[in-house]
């Protein structure tokens, strides 16, 4: 029985280094790392008075963990402009938060080794809860890249089922 439906010769899972992030209909430049898409569901324990001493368990509230995007510091302002919609220092009283536009839906795309889109997730109602504009700097450090980070709270995600397994070139 083949592991993959379209590519019967493929046995390996997809690698984690070919991906892109998109918001506002365009790809975000230079994203080098994205943390896990993770959700967890609380456990609600209950029992009736006549039940034995063990509890029954049922699902409770589901929470979606924040995701963090990382990229090298450049002159591109995408991270900073989005972070400023949540809090823009010096914007004036009542103008610090852009209530109409601080949430965005984003798309996370994973590609196969040939550069074909293999899997995509839609992540809903994201907003910036933490922004690192400039990391710690160290004149005694080795050759390292200055990394910006954007922590995104979200209200859920789902796999884009419109993206199907690509037919890989031979």
N, CA, C and O of each residue as an XYZ file, in Angstrom:
680
protein
N       0.848     -1.187      0.000
C       0.000      0.000      0.000
C       0.891      1.247      0.000
O       1.729      1.393      0.890
N       0.732      2.146     -0.972
C       1.576      3.340     -1.028
C       1.289      4.298      0.135
O       0.162      4.400      0.620
N       2.333      4.985      0.558
C       2.223      5.954      1.652
C       1.460      7.215      1.205
O       0.681      7.781      1.973
N       1.692      7.641     -0.035
C       1.090      8.859     -0.559
C       0.169      8.493     -1.719
O       0.489      7.607     -2.511
N      -0.962      9.165     -1.822
C      -1.963      8.791     -2.826
C      -1.549      9.161     -4.250
O      -1.755      8.360     -5.161
N      -0.977     10.339     -4.474
C      -0.611     10.766     -5.818
C       0.783     10.267     -6.192
O       1.015      9.853     -7.327
N       1.698     10.307     -5.243
C       3.087      9.916     -5.488
C       3.369      8.585     -4.801
O       3.912      8.547     -3.697
N       2.999      7.512     -5.456
C       3.136      6.188     -4.856
C       4.593      5.837     -4.557
O       4.854      4.999     -3.693
N       5.548      6.459     -5.251
C       6.956      6.171     -5.017
C       7.531      6.949     -3.845
O       8.655      6.674     -3.424
N       6.802      7.903     -3.313
C       7.309      8.732     -2.219
C       7.084      8.039     -0.876
O       5.984      7.568     -0.586
N       8.145      7.982     -0.060
C       8.040      7.394      1.271
C       8.396      8.394      2.359
O       8.057      8.191      3.524
N       9.073      9.465      1.991
C       9.566     10.423      2.978
C       8.542     11.508      3.279
O       7.850     11.977      2.375
N       8.441     11.907      4.531
C       7.590     13.054      4.856
C       8.217     14.350      4.321
O       9.387     14.374      3.941
N       7.431     15.408      4.299
C       7.928     16.692      3.806
C       8.927     17.293      4.785
O       8.828     17.101      5.997
N       9.880     18.017      4.240
C      10.908     18.666      5.048
C      10.351     19.966      5.630
O       9.363     20.504      5.129
N      10.990     20.465      6.691
C      10.463     21.654      7.364
C      11.134     22.958      6.946
O      10.908     23.987      7.583
N      11.945     22.946      5.905
C      12.694     24.150      5.555
C      12.201     24.863      4.301
O      12.766     25.889      3.924
N      11.170     24.350      3.651
C      10.628     25.027      2.460
C       9.211     25.480      2.783
O       8.269     24.690      2.733
N       9.071     26.750      3.111
C       7.769     27.278      3.492
C       7.704     28.765      3.181
O       8.721     29.428      2.977
N       6.480     29.262      3.153
C       6.247     30.693      2.960
C       5.060     31.113      3.807
O       4.177     30.313      4.114
N       5.058     32.389      4.178
C       3.968     32.977      4.952
C       3.366     34.106      4.119
O       4.078     34.904      3.511
N       2.029     34.148      4.110
C       1.344     35.167      3.316
C       0.303     35.879      4.188
O      -0.434     35.239      4.939
N       0.255     37.200      4.079
C      -0.856     37.971      4.634
C      -1.129     39.154      3.727
O      -0.256     39.602      2.983
N      -2.344     39.649      3.799
C      -2.793     40.736      2.920
C      -2.558     40.391      1.444
O      -2.309     41.276      0.624
N      -2.640     39.096      1.116
C      -2.528     38.657     -0.267
C      -1.127     38.622     -0.839
O      -0.963     38.386     -2.036
N      -0.099     38.852     -0.013
C       1.266     38.811     -0.528
C       2.189     38.069      0.445
O       1.924     37.993      1.645
N       3.265     37.531     -0.102
C       4.227     36.797      0.710
C       5.064     37.770      1.526
O       5.412     38.855      1.059
N       5.383     37.365      2.755
C       6.190     38.189      3.649
C       7.655     37.815      3.444
O       8.021     36.642      3.511
N       8.476     38.809      3.196
C       9.887     38.574      2.867
C      10.684     38.079      4.066
O      10.528     38.567      5.186
N      11.537     37.104      3.804
C      12.587     36.727      4.739
C      12.211     35.916      5.967
O      13.052     35.754      6.852
N      10.997     35.397      6.067
C      10.637     34.620      7.256
C      11.475     33.347      7.249
O      11.436     32.574      6.291
N      12.237     33.133      8.330
C      13.145     31.992      8.388
C      12.699     30.922      9.379
O      13.219     29.806      9.367
N      11.734     31.257     10.240
C      11.280     30.274     11.222
C       9.836     30.586     11.618
O       9.448     31.743     11.778
N       9.057     29.514     11.769
C       7.682     29.616     12.259
C       7.525     28.537     13.325
O       7.845     27.374     13.077
N       7.040     28.907     14.501
C       6.855     27.903     15.549
C       5.619     27.057     15.260
O       4.882     27.320     14.310
N       5.403     26.040     16.090
C       4.346     25.043     15.901
C       2.951     25.640     15.776
O       2.627     26.643     16.412
N       2.128     24.999     14.941
C       0.680     25.222     14.982
C       0.174     24.225     16.017
O       0.207     23.016     15.784
N      -0.286     24.717     17.141
C      -0.622     23.829     18.247
C      -1.937     24.249     18.883
O      -2.184     25.432     19.119
N      -2.768     23.263     19.152
C      -4.002     23.524     19.896
C      -4.122     22.479     20.995
O      -3.599     21.371     20.882
N      -4.813     22.852     22.046
C      -5.054     21.915     23.145
C      -6.480     22.107     23.631
O      -7.037     23.203     23.575
N      -7.048     21.021     24.105
C      -8.425     21.043     24.594
C      -8.431     20.670     26.070
O      -7.877     19.646     26.468
N      -9.065     21.515     26.872
C      -9.186     21.238     28.301
C     -10.000     19.970     28.520
O     -10.853     19.612     27.709
N      -9.723     19.310     29.617
C     -10.461     18.111     29.997
C     -11.446     18.489     31.091
O     -11.069     19.092     32.095
N     -12.700     18.134     30.894
C     -13.731     18.360     31.904
C     -14.039     17.007     32.529
O     -14.528     16.096     31.860
N     -13.748     16.888     33.817
C     -14.031     15.639     34.523
C     -15.353     15.786     35.256
O     -15.659     16.835     35.822
N     -16.131     14.705     35.231
C     -17.435     14.740     35.901
C     -17.808     13.328     36.312
O     -17.296     12.345     35.777
N     -18.701     13.254     37.265
C     -19.224     11.959     37.678
C     -20.557     12.172     38.369
O     -20.817     13.233     38.938
N     -21.372     11.180     38.315
C     -22.642     11.201     39.042
C     -22.405     10.656     40.436
O     -21.424      9.953     40.681
N     -23.297     10.981     41.338
C     -23.155     10.547     42.727
C     -23.100      9.042     42.880
O     -22.440      8.548     43.794
N     -23.768      8.297     42.020
C     -23.795      6.846     42.131
C     -22.699      6.147     41.348
O     -22.594      4.922     41.392
N     -21.859      6.928     40.611
C     -20.778      6.323     39.827
C     -19.692      5.780     40.744
O     -19.580      6.198     41.897
N     -18.891      4.847     40.233
C     -17.740      4.409     41.030
C     -16.788      5.587     41.241
O     -17.056      6.691     40.767
N     -15.718      5.368     41.922
C     -14.810      6.454     42.303
C     -13.978      7.009     41.144
O     -13.108      7.847     41.378
N     -14.208      6.584     39.940
C     -13.484      7.139     38.796
C     -14.346      8.177     38.089
O     -15.576      8.136     38.139
N     -13.676      9.094     37.440
C     -14.371     10.181     36.737
C     -14.533      9.844     35.264
O     -13.778      9.059     34.691
N     -15.534     10.458     34.680
C     -15.680     10.443     33.225
C     -14.985     11.700     32.715
O     -14.851     12.686     33.440
N     -14.547     11.652     31.465
C     -13.852     12.803     30.887
C     -14.524     13.197     29.584
O     -14.935     12.344     28.797
N     -14.629     14.490     29.372
C     -15.172     15.004     28.115
C     -14.379     16.245     27.716
O     -13.722     16.862     28.554
N     -14.441     16.609     26.436
C     -13.680     17.782     25.990
C     -14.317     19.076     26.483
O     -15.538     19.210     26.560
N     -13.442     20.019     26.811
C     -13.876     21.349     27.230
C     -13.459     22.380     26.197
O     -13.586     22.162     24.992
N     -12.963     23.498     26.685
C     -12.572     24.613     25.825
C     -11.283     24.294     25.070
O     -10.338     23.751     25.643
N     -11.250     24.633     23.794
C     -10.053     24.453     22.977
C      -9.326     25.787     22.864
O      -9.937     26.832     22.637
N      -8.005     25.726     23.028
C      -7.159     26.915     22.939
C      -6.150     26.719     21.822
O      -5.621     25.623     21.636
N      -5.889     27.775     21.089
C      -4.886     27.772     20.036
C      -3.682     28.551     20.535
O      -3.802     29.705     20.946
N      -2.518     27.908     20.495
C      -1.290     28.545     20.969
C      -0.856     29.641     19.996
O      -1.120     29.569     18.796
N      -0.190     30.649     20.538
C       0.390     31.700     19.698
C       1.488     31.094     18.831
O       2.129     30.119     19.221
N       1.698     31.670     17.666
C       2.817     31.257     16.816
C       3.789     32.428     16.720
O       3.398     33.591     16.819
N       5.047     32.100     16.529
C       6.071     33.133     16.421
C       6.745     33.024     15.061
O       7.130     31.939     14.625
N       6.878     34.157     14.406
C       7.593     34.247     13.136
C       8.928     34.923     13.397
O       9.006     35.870     14.179
N       9.977     34.441     12.747
C      11.300     35.045     12.870
C      11.836     35.368     11.487
O      11.583     34.655     10.516
N      12.581     36.457     11.424
C      13.288     36.800     10.196
C      14.426     37.755     10.529
O      14.423     38.413     11.569
N      15.386     37.817      9.637
C      16.503     38.731      9.832
C      16.049     40.179      9.722
O      15.122     40.499      8.978
N      16.714     41.047     10.472
C      16.396     42.476     10.445
C      16.787     43.044      9.081
O      17.917     42.869      8.625
N      15.841     43.723      8.438
C      16.074     44.386      7.150
C      15.338     45.728      7.174
O      14.851     46.164      8.216
N      15.268     46.362      6.025
C      14.509     47.612      5.912
C      13.030     47.363      5.628
O      12.248     48.313      5.600
N      12.626     46.105      5.416
C      11.222     45.785      5.174
C      10.429     46.074      6.450
O      10.834     45.659      7.536
N       9.326     46.769      6.329
C       8.564     47.232      7.498
C       7.327     46.402      7.827
O       6.559     46.794      8.704
N       7.103     45.260      7.153
C       5.875     44.481      7.357
C       5.640     44.122      8.817
O       4.537     44.328      9.323
N       6.650     43.588      9.512
C       6.489     43.204     10.914
C       6.131     44.426     11.761
O       5.175     44.398     12.536
N       6.903     45.484     11.606
C       6.724     46.681     12.427
C       5.382     47.362     12.163
O       4.726     47.807     13.105
N       4.970     47.450     10.917
C       3.694     48.097     10.603
C       2.519     47.348     11.224
O       1.572     47.965     11.710
N       2.582     45.996     11.205
C       1.497     45.231     11.832
C       1.537     45.408     13.345
O       0.495     45.620     13.965
N       2.711     45.326     13.946
C       2.835     45.507     15.396
C       2.325     46.887     15.816
O       1.716     47.022     16.877
N       2.566     47.902     15.000
C       2.115     49.263     15.319
C       0.592     49.405     15.281
O       0.057     50.357     15.849
N      -0.114     48.490     14.631
C      -1.571     48.557     14.645
C      -2.132     48.179     16.005
O      -3.228     48.607     16.368
N      -1.382     47.372     16.767
C      -1.810     46.995     18.112
C      -1.433     48.085     19.111
O      -2.208     48.397     20.016
N      -0.256     48.657     18.950
C       0.154     49.782     19.811
C       1.179     50.610     19.078
O       2.279     50.139     18.791
N       0.823     51.847     18.772
C       1.701     52.756     18.060
C       2.078     53.891     18.990
O       1.328     54.854     19.146
N       3.234     53.774     19.601
C       3.725     54.776     20.543
C       3.803     56.148     19.869
O       4.348     56.284     18.774
N       3.261     57.143     20.528
C       3.338     58.500     20.011
C       2.289     58.840     18.964
O       2.359     59.903     18.347
N       1.320     57.960     18.753
C       0.303     58.220     17.728
C      -0.740     59.224     18.182
O      -1.528     59.709     17.370
N      -0.754     59.535     19.443
C      -1.726     60.491     19.951
C      -2.848     59.788     20.692
O      -3.213     58.657     20.372
N      -3.385     60.473     21.682
C      -4.429     59.924     22.534
C      -5.614     59.416     21.712
O      -6.202     60.161     20.928
N      -5.950     58.156     21.897
C      -7.058     57.546     21.180
C      -6.696     56.976     19.826
O      -7.525     56.333     19.183
N      -5.472     57.202     19.383
C      -5.043     56.706     18.068
C      -3.973     55.625     18.165
O      -3.439     55.187     17.146
N      -3.656     55.192     19.388
C      -2.563     54.230     19.559
C      -2.882     52.855     18.969
O      -1.975     52.142     18.539
N      -4.160     52.478     18.945
C      -4.567     51.156     18.468
C      -5.442     51.315     17.229
O      -6.369     52.125     17.218
N      -5.144     50.537     16.182
C      -5.964     50.534     14.967
C      -6.982     49.409     15.097
O      -6.754     48.308     14.598
N      -8.092     49.671     15.756
C      -9.074     48.628     16.063
C      -9.649     47.971     14.815
O     -10.015     46.797     14.852
N      -9.735     48.699     13.724
C     -10.335     48.142     12.514
C      -9.390     47.222     11.753
O      -9.859     46.412     10.954
N      -8.084     47.310     11.965
C      -7.187     46.547     11.114
C      -6.079     45.798     11.803
O      -5.124     45.393     11.140
N      -6.157     45.590     13.126
C      -5.037     44.948     13.798
C      -5.064     43.419     13.707
O      -4.077     42.766     14.045
N      -6.185     42.840     13.252
C      -6.262     41.386     13.056
C      -6.119     41.063     11.571
O      -6.609     41.788     10.705
N      -5.434     39.953     11.304
C      -5.261     39.493      9.928
C      -5.386     37.977      9.890
O      -5.033     37.292     10.850
N      -5.884     37.466      8.792
C      -5.802     36.041      8.520
C      -4.489     35.833      7.767
O      -4.142     36.623      6.889
N      -3.766     34.777      8.109
C      -2.525     34.492      7.401
C      -2.574     33.075      6.833
O      -3.388     32.250      7.249
N      -1.703     32.817      5.891
C      -1.602     31.499      5.272
C      -0.169     31.018      5.434
O       0.782     31.746      5.153
N      -0.033     29.790      5.888
C       1.266     29.143      6.021
C       1.327     28.019      4.990
O       0.507     27.102      5.011
N       2.303     28.099      4.093
C       2.427     27.121      3.011
C       3.706     26.301      3.183
O       4.765     26.843      3.502
N       3.593     24.991      2.969
C       4.726     24.079      3.014
C       4.926     23.493      1.620
O       3.966     23.068      0.976
N       6.170     23.472      1.156
C       6.499     23.025     -0.190
C       7.329     21.739     -0.141
O       8.025     21.474      0.839
N       7.243     20.950     -1.210
C       8.098     19.777     -1.308
C       9.484     20.207     -1.795
O       9.727     21.389     -2.037
N      10.376     19.247     -1.933
C      11.753     19.551     -2.316
C      11.846     20.162     -3.707
O      12.807     20.876     -3.994
N      10.880     19.903     -4.572
C      10.861     20.462     -5.926
C      10.251     21.862     -5.970
O      10.150     22.468     -7.037
N       9.845     22.371     -4.809
C       9.267     23.711     -4.755
C       7.794     23.764     -5.091
O       7.271     24.837     -5.394
N       7.105     22.622     -5.045
C       5.663     22.579     -5.322
C       4.896     22.683     -4.003
O       5.273     22.073     -3.003
N       3.821     23.461     -4.018
C       2.981     23.603     -2.834
C       2.390     22.244     -2.467
O       1.738     21.604     -3.292
N       2.622     21.803     -1.222
C       2.155     20.490     -0.779
C       1.055     20.587      0.277
O       0.089     19.826      0.240
N       1.199     21.518      1.213
C       0.254     21.656      2.328
C       0.121     23.142      2.662
O       1.099     23.887      2.597
N      -1.083     23.566      3.016
C      -1.288     24.954      3.450
C      -2.270     24.970      4.616
O      -3.188     24.154      4.691
N      -2.055     25.911      5.513
C      -2.957     26.136      6.632
C      -3.411     27.588      6.627
O      -2.628     28.499      6.356
N      -4.684     27.787      6.931
C      -5.245     29.122      7.108
C      -5.305     29.369      8.617
O      -5.856     28.564      9.368
N      -4.735     30.487      9.043
C      -4.688     30.828     10.466
C      -5.502     32.103     10.635
O      -5.227     33.116      9.992
N      -6.504     32.044     11.503
C      -7.529     33.083     11.552
C      -7.357     34.086     12.697
O      -6.924     33.747     13.799
N      -7.716     35.335     12.384
C      -7.826     36.438     13.340
C      -6.562     36.618     14.185
O      -6.621     36.721     15.410
N      -5.430     36.654     13.499
C      -4.145     36.838     14.176
C      -3.943     38.303     14.552
O      -4.391     39.211     13.852
N      -3.265     38.503     15.659
C      -2.837     39.843     16.051
C      -1.523     39.745     16.811
O      -1.213     38.712     17.406
N      -0.759     40.820     16.787
C       0.591     40.828     17.350
C       0.523     41.077     18.852
O       0.072     42.133     19.297
N       0.982     40.079     19.638
C       1.034     40.261     21.084
C       2.446     40.580     21.565
O       2.629     41.046     22.689
N       3.441     40.332     20.723
C       4.825     40.636     21.093
C       5.626     40.878     19.819
O       5.507     40.139     18.843
N       6.439     41.920     19.848
C       7.267     42.270     18.698
C       8.670     42.599     19.193
O       8.839     43.473     20.043
N       9.662     41.915     18.675
C      11.056     42.229     18.959
C      11.606     42.887     17.698
O      11.888     42.221     16.701
N      11.752     44.213     17.763
C      12.227     44.971     16.606
C      13.728     44.821     16.423
O      14.217     44.705     15.299
N      14.456     44.823     17.536
C      15.909     44.719     17.486
C      16.333     43.778     18.607
O      16.037     44.035     19.774
N      17.019     42.696     18.268
C      17.440     41.744     19.296
C      18.630     42.287     20.083
O      19.139     43.369     19.788
N      19.065     41.535     21.077
C      20.290     41.883     21.794
C      21.440     41.914     20.812
O      21.555     41.059     19.935
N      22.289     42.912     20.974
C      23.442     43.060     20.097
C      24.701     42.769     20.905
O      24.767     43.105     22.088
N      25.698     42.151     20.283
C      26.890     41.732     21.006
C      28.112     41.902     20.121
O      28.308     41.137     19.177
N      28.938     42.904     20.423
C      30.140     43.168     19.632
C      31.169     42.049     19.778
O      32.050     41.914     18.928
N      31.077     41.255     20.823
C      32.017     40.147     21.030
C      31.480     38.829     20.482
O      32.152     37.802     20.575
N      30.299     38.848     19.923
C      29.695     37.619     19.414
C      30.327     37.175     18.102
O      31.074     37.915     17.463
N      30.007     35.964     17.730
C      30.463     35.459     16.441
C      29.545     36.000     15.356
O      28.574     36.694     15.657
N      29.829     35.701     14.140
C      29.005     36.168     13.029
C      27.594     35.615     13.189
O      27.365     34.422     12.984
N      26.665     36.461     13.547
C      25.283     36.049     13.766
C      24.357     37.043     13.084
O      24.730     38.186     12.822
N      23.160     36.592     12.807
C      22.153     37.421     12.160
C      21.296     38.073     13.237
O      20.915     37.425     14.211
N      20.995     39.356     13.059
C      20.049     40.045     13.941
C      18.646     39.598     13.541
O      18.259     39.745     12.382
N      17.879     39.054     14.489
C      16.580     38.458     14.201
C      15.442     39.263     14.830
O      15.479     39.581     16.019
N      14.431     39.588     14.020
C      13.172     40.174     14.505
C      12.200     39.040     14.774
O      12.234     38.015     14.093
N      11.331     39.218     15.766
C      10.298     38.215     16.008
C       8.944     38.885     16.143
O       8.824     40.017     16.612
N       7.943     38.157     15.720
C       6.559     38.608     15.783
C       5.755     37.463     16.390
O       5.652     36.393     15.790
N       5.190     37.677     17.568
C       4.362     36.653     18.213
C       2.906     36.952     17.889
O       2.400     38.040     18.164
N       2.243     35.960     17.296
C       0.876     36.144     16.816
C      -0.111     35.292     17.603
O      -0.036     34.063     17.591
N      -1.018     35.945     18.273
C      -2.152     35.256     18.881
C      -3.115     34.947     17.744
O      -3.170     35.679     16.756
N      -3.872     33.868     17.880
C      -4.824     33.527     16.827
C      -6.037     32.853     17.430
O      -6.004     32.399     18.573
N      -7.097     32.790     16.665
C      -8.348     32.208     17.147
C      -8.681     30.908     16.437
O      -9.834     30.477     16.417
N      -7.663     30.286     15.854
C      -7.876     28.987     15.238
C      -7.252     28.893     13.877
O      -6.914     29.898     13.250
N      -7.105     27.663     13.428
C      -6.537     27.395     12.122
C      -7.132     26.118     11.572
O      -7.659     25.280     12.304
N      -7.031     25.996     10.252
C      -7.505     24.783      9.590
C      -6.655     24.540      8.354
O      -6.097     25.460      7.756
N      -6.580     23.289      8.005
C      -5.846     22.922      6.800
C      -6.649     23.344      5.585
O      -7.868     23.172      5.545
N      -5.970     23.893      4.602
C      -6.611     24.275      3.349
C      -6.734     23.014      2.498
O      -5.771     22.592      1.858
N      -7.915     22.421      2.498
C      -8.128     21.160      1.775
C      -8.160     21.355      0.255
O      -8.189     20.378     -0.494
N      -8.156     22.601     -0.197
C      -8.061     22.876     -1.621
C      -6.662     22.629     -2.170
O      -6.473     22.540     -3.383
N      -5.678     22.520     -1.274
C      -4.310     22.204     -1.679
C      -4.158     20.688     -1.602
O      -4.264     20.092     -0.531
N      -3.913     20.092     -2.735
C      -3.794     18.630     -2.776
C      -2.332     18.230     -2.991
O      -1.484     19.057     -3.327
N      -2.071     16.963     -2.791
C      -0.716     16.450     -2.962
C      -0.257     16.675     -4.397
O      -0.947     16.271     -5.333
N       0.900     17.314     -4.586
C       1.368     17.587     -5.951
C       1.893     16.321     -6.614
O       2.371     15.405     -5.944
N       1.799     16.286     -7.919
C       2.396     15.229     -8.714
C       3.836     15.631     -8.955
O       4.107     16.530     -9.751
N       4.754     14.979     -8.281
C       6.160     15.391     -8.319
C       6.818     14.992     -9.641
O       6.501     13.948    -10.211
N       7.741     15.837    -10.122
C       8.445     15.505    -11.356
C       9.357     14.289    -11.153
O       9.858     14.038    -10.058
N       9.548     13.560    -12.227
C      10.410     12.364    -12.155
C      11.825     12.687    -12.527
O      12.683     11.804    -12.521
